[in-house]
């Protein structure tokens, strides 16, 4: 069974809401509700801690991101990750010798999770991490650490 988890980046408040946090109440913003409507995810915020009593729900302008799988570290779409290993690695587009690392942004084009390097758009397929000694480390995300993206583009 798949364990689907999501997070949403609130563009106005510059913070994340996690689907695993529900039904907790965040006193700084009120309650959070995730609605699944026709395959789309919608995040609503209750403006009062007393849900339903004189409060109203507002639609949040957010970017919803899916967790990519079961790695040691929670990893989501738009995370900036460092993939590394001591052993050589090769695929159709990349070849690494011993003690290598690759840094990229987690994206899902064509239904496959990859770490994509933002300068030359090289891609490391994250499925290649399974059943190997390759390490995956989240070092940031595109929302809170845009300076990492700019550094990678140099």
N, C-alpha and C positions, 0 to 999 in steps of 0.2 A: 504494500500500500504506500502511495506517495504521501509525503508529509509536506504539504504546501504551506509556505510561510511567505508573508509579504511585509514590506515596510512602505511608508509613504513619506516623501519629503514635502513638507509644508513650505511653499514658496514665499509666503508672507511672513510667517514666524521663524523661518530658517531653522526647522527642527524636524526630527523623524518621529513618526508614529509607527509602532510595530504591531502586527496582527497578533503576536504572541502576548502582548500586554493586556489584551482584553480579558475580562471586563473591568480592569482596574480604572479608577478615576484619577486623572491628573489634576490636582487642585489648581494648577496655574492656568489651565485652559478649559476645564470641565471634562465631561465624559467623551469617549471616542467610540464611534460605531462604524463598522465596515459593512457595506452593503454590496452584495453581488447581484448586479442587474444585467441580464442578458449577456453573461460572460465578461462584463466589464466590472471593475472594482471601483467603488465610490467611497470616499471617506467623508464622514459627517462628524462635526464637533458640536456637542451640546454646550451652550453658553452658560449653563447653570449646573451646579453640582446636584441640584434637585431635579433630576431628569423627569421631564413630563409635567412638572408643576410650574406653569408660567414661563417655562424656558422655550427656546426654539432652537432648531437644528439648522446649521448653515453648511452649505457645501464648501469644502476646502479645496482651494486651488493647489493641487499637489501632483507630484509625479510618483506613481506607484511602481514599485520594484519587487521582483520575485527573488526569493532565496534560491541559489543555484544548485544546491545538493547537500550531501552529507559529508562535509569536510570537518576537520577538527575545529576550525574556526568558522563561525557564521559568516557566510559569504553571499553577498547580494549583487544583483545587477547594478552597474555603475560604481562598484567598489574598484579601487586601484589595488592591484595585487602584485606581489613579487613571487614568481615561480622559480624554484632552484633545485639543483641536484648535483651530486658528485659524479655521477656516471654520465657518459655521453648520451645524447638524444638526437634523433633525426626524424623528420617527416618530409613531405613533398616540398615544403617551403623553408624549413629551418634546419640547421645543423649546429649542434653545440658539442664542444669537446668536454673534457673533465672540468668539474667545478664551475658550472655556468649558472647564470640567472637571467630572467626575462621579466620585465615590468610592463604591465598593460592594464587597460580598463576592461572590466567584465561586461560583455555585451552578448546578445543572442541573435545574430543574423542567421537566416536559413535554418532555424530550429536547432542550433548547436551553440552551447556555451563556449565562449572563447575569451582569452585575455588578448586584447588588441592594443598594439603599440600605437600611440597617437601620431607619431611623426611619419613613419613609412607605412603604417597600417598592416604591419606584419602581425600574424595571429598565432597564438599557441592554443590548441584545442584542449580544453580543461578535462575532457574525458580521458586524456592520456595520463592524468595524474592517478587515476584509480589503479590499484594493484601495482604500484611502483613506489620507489623511494623518493619520488619527487615531492617537494614541499610547496605548500601554498600559504602565503602570508598576506593578510589584508594590511595595507600600509596607509589607507585613507579612502576617500570617496570623492567623486567629482563635484559634490555639492559643498562640502566643508573644506576641501583641500584643492581648490583650483590651481594653486601655485605648483602642485606636483605635476599636473598636466602640462603647464607651461614649461616646466623644467624638462619633462620628457620630450617635448617638441624641439628642444635645442639640439 
